[in-house]
Amino acid sequence: MSPATDLLWLDANRQHGFDDLVFWQGRERGTAFETVAGGVRTVVLGPHASAGFPAELRPFVAPGLTRRKQFDFSDVLTSALGRAWAAADPTLVFVENPHSRLVMDPNRAPPAQPMDGLREFWARLARQRAGETGVSFAGVDAIRPITFSGEDVLLQPADEAGWAALAKALSRCHALGPGAYNAAVDRVIDQVRRTGPARGLLVVSLHDTMNTKMRADGAIVVERPAADRLPAWVNLGNRGDVQGEGDAVSLPASRLRQLAAAWTTALGAARGEISLNHPYKGAQETLYWGQALAGQPDSGAVQAEFRREALLGPEATAHLQQPGADWPTGLDERLAGIAGRLAQT
């Protein structure tokens, strides 16, 4: 099978229900979420956990895309990590978005006019590709049509008929995927808050990325600027400073530092291998749930951005540093081990 046809496609019209997107201990044995919601203290969100493209977008996806480029565009390791974490910790539930961020990124502010934002993205991209420096896609990347290395994922429509067809497909996919994810998140957190005792609730927006970007040949070896690089393990962001302090943090600084200390011990991390708010302070999910939980003791939201190399391990990392179109397999056991350590905190 050629790389161009080896993408991960999801069946057309596939509707994802609550039980498809939400994971908790005992779920596979038939334990209902309602019976465990009262004991949940941590809700982990996976807005970028899937790399899958819904089949409705097949006519609009760039033909040169490979599975490696598709998966690198996502935080695909967080799916196995989050599911294993929920299986190992009875006080934790994991919710994952079934679609790639290509459809609509739940970790961006919901745009009033998504297609207007997409048109503006492509207008800025044209200026960048024409040589303009300093072009930013901030505020218009809720639907992101290129990889973080600048390669096409979506094809820009050639005419208004093409724009109309793309808008229809994206709207349909949003209802099937990200819309279902957001509804599941709301239902989970609402039920946990209604049925749980008066105690703290932590919302974790779970992500992973590498300290290098991909070359056109698939080798992930292009170093990011020093200011954008993650520590050896994970960055925890509460929208504050490097001590977690700030006027409008999403999680109290003392709670953030407590979490960082617990994860340092559990992961066997050395000093400096877990950072606070550098390079990532936390995006839409952290902001939204931080505000929603503000004022409740010991509660709030944090963005956990794992360095993907730490999740992959040295062998899989080395594989991705070579040219290719595939993505490493056989990582579930390693990720389950990491999840088991996190579950001890």
Residue pairs with C-beta under 8 A, 6 or more apart in sequence:
3 66
3 67
3 68
3 325
4 63
4 64
4 65
4 66
6 66
6 67
6 325
6 326
7 53
7 61
7 65
7 66
7 67
7 70
8 51
8 52
8 53
8 67
8 70
8 71
9 52
9 53
9 54
9 55
9 58
10 52
10 53
10 54
10 55
10 98
10 99
11 55
12 54
12 55
12 56
13 56
13 176
14 54
14 98
14 176
15 176
15 180
16 98
16 176
16 177
16 180
16 181
17 180
18 33
18 184
18 187
19 27
20 98
21 95
21 96
21 97
21 98
21 180
21 181
21 184
22 33
22 93
22 94
22 95
22 184
22 188
23 82
23 83
23 86
23 87
23 93
23 94
23 95
23 96
24 31
24 33
24 36
24 40
24 86
24 92
24 93
24 94
25 31
25 36
25 86
25 87
25 88
25 89
25 90
25 92
26 36
26 90
27 33
27 86
33 93
33 188
33 191
34 191
34 195
36 90
36 93
37 93
37 188
37 191
37 192
37 195
37 196
38 192
38 195
38 196
38 197
39 90
39 91
39 196
40 91
40 92
40 93
40 192
40 196
40 201
41 91
41 92
41 196
41 199
41 200
41 201
41 202
42 89
42 91
42 92
42 93
42 201
42 202
42 203
42 204
43 92
43 93
43 94
43 95
43 185
43 188
43 189
43 192
43 201
43 202
43 203
43 204
44 82
44 85
44 86
44 92
44 93
44 94
44 95
44 203
44 204
44 206
45 94
45 95
45 96
45 106
45 185
45 203
45 204
45 205
45 206
45 285
46 75
46 78
46 79
46 82
46 94
46 95
46 96
46 97
46 206
47 97
47 101
47 105
47 106
47 107
47 181
47 205
47 207
47 285
48 74
48 75
48 76
48 78
48 97
48 100
48 101
48 105
48 107
48 207
49 74
49 75
49 76
49 78
49 79
49 82
49 96
49 97
49 206
50 74
50 76
50 79
50 96
50 97
50 98
50 99
50 100
51 70
51 71
51 73
51 74
51 76
51 100
52 98
52 99
52 100
53 61
53 70
53 99
53 100
53 102
54 99
54 103
54 173
54 176
54 177
56 169
56 172
56 173
57 102
57 103
57 154
57 169
57 170
57 173
59 165
59 169
60 154
60 155
60 157
60 165
60 166
60 169
61 153
61 154
61 155
62 151
62 152
62 153
62 154
62 155
64 151
64 152
65 151
65 152
65 153
66 218
66 325
66 326
67 325
67 326
67 327
68 214
68 218
68 320
68 324
68 325
68 326
68 327
69 147
69 151
69 153
69 214
69 218
69 325
70 100
70 153
71 327
72 147
72 148
72 210
72 214
72 220
73 100
73 101
73 102
73 147
73 148
73 153
74 100
74 101
75 206
75 207
75 208
75 209
76 327
77 208
77 306
77 308
77 311
77 312
77 331
77 335
78 96
78 206
78 207
78 208
78 306
79 96
80 331
80 332
80 335
80 336
81 206
81 208
81 306
81 311
81 335
81 338
81 339
82 94
82 96
82 206
82 339
83 94
83 96
84 332
84 335
84 336
84 338
84 339
84 340
85 92
85 94
85 339
85 342
85 343
86 92
86 93
86 94
87 336
87 339
88 336
88 339
88 340
88 342
88 343
89 342
89 343
92 343
93 188
93 192
94 206
95 181
95 184
95 185
95 188
96 181
97 106
97 177
97 178
97 181
98 176
98 177
98 180
98 181
99 173
99 176
99 177
99 178
99 181
101 107
101 144
102 143
102 144
102 145
102 153
102 154
103 143
103 170
103 173
103 174
103 177
103 178
104 114
104 142
104 143
104 170
104 173
104 174
104 177
104 178
105 141
105 142
105 143
105 144
105 178
106 178
106 181
106 182
106 284
106 285
107 205
107 207
107 283
107 284
107 285
108 141
108 142
108 283
108 284
109 139
109 142
109 284
110 142
111 117
111 142
114 142
114 143
114 170
114 174
115 163
115 166
115 167
115 170
117 139
117 140
117 141
117 142
117 143
118 140
118 143
118 145
119 163
120 140
121 137
121 140
121 141
121 143
121 144
121 145
122 145
122 156
124 135
124 136
124 137
124 140
125 135
125 137
125 145
125 146
127 135
128 135
137 144
143 154
143 170
144 153
145 152
145 153
145 154
145 156
146 152
146 153
146 154
147 153
147 214
148 213
149 213
149 214
149 215
149 216
149 222
151 214
151 216
154 166
157 163
157 165
157 166
189 201
189 203
189 289
189 292
192 201
193 201
199 297
199 298
200 255
200 296
200 297
200 298
200 299
201 293
201 296
201 299
202 251
202 255
202 259
202 299
202 300
202 301
202 302
203 285
203 286
203 289
203 290
203 293
203 300
203 301
203 302
204 301
204 302
204 303
204 304
205 282
205 283
205 285
205 286
205 289
205 301
205 302
205 303
205 304
206 304
206 306
207 280
207 303
207 304
207 305
207 306
208 305
208 306
208 307
208 308
208 311
209 230
209 305
209 307
209 308
210 220
210 307
210 308
210 309
210 320
211 223
211 224
211 229
211 230
211 307
211 309
212 220
212 221
212 222
212 223
212 224
212 321
213 220
213 222
213 224
214 220
214 222
215 221
215 222
215 323
217 323
217 324
218 322
218 323
218 324
218 325
219 320
219 321
219 322
219 323
219 324
220 320
220 321
221 321
223 229
227 279
228 279
229 279
230 275
230 279
230 305
230 306
230 307
231 272
231 273
231 274
231 275
231 307
232 269
232 270
232 272
232 273
232 307
232 310
233 263
233 267
233 269
233 273
233 274
233 306
233 307
233 310
234 263
234 267
234 274
234 275
234 304
234 305
234 306
234 307
234 310
235 274
235 275
235 276
235 277
235 278
235 279
235 280
235 303
235 304
235 305
236 256
236 259
236 260
236 263
236 274
236 275
236 276
236 277
236 302
236 303
236 304
236 305
237 276
237 277
237 280
237 281
237 282
237 286
237 302
237 303
237 305
238 244
238 246
238 249
238 250
238 251
238 253
238 256
238 276
238 277
238 281
238 282
238 286
238 290
238 300
238 301
238 302
238 303
239 246
239 248
239 249
239 250
239 277
239 281
239 282
239 286
239 287
239 290
240 246
240 249
240 253
240 256
240 276
240 277
240 281
241 276
241 277
242 275
242 276
242 277
242 278
243 253
243 257
243 276
244 251
244 253
244 254
244 256
244 257
244 276
244 277
245 253
246 253
249 256
249 290
249 300
250 282
250 286
250 287
250 289
250 290
250 291
250 300
250 301
250 302
251 259
251 290
251 299
251 300
251 301
251 302
252 298
252 300
255 298
255 300
256 276
256 302
257 276
259 302
259 345
260 274
260 276
262 345
263 269
263 274
263 342
263 345
264 273
264 274
265 345
266 341
266 342
266 344
266 345
267 273
267 274
267 338
267 341
267 342
268 341
280 303
280 305
281 303
282 290
282 301
282 302
282 303
283 303
285 301
285 303
286 301
286 302
286 303
287 301
288 301
289 300
289 301
290 300
290 301
293 299
293 300
293 301
294 300
309 317
311 331
311 334
311 335
311 338
312 320
312 328
312 331
313 331
313 334
315 328
316 328
316 331
319 328
320 327
320 328
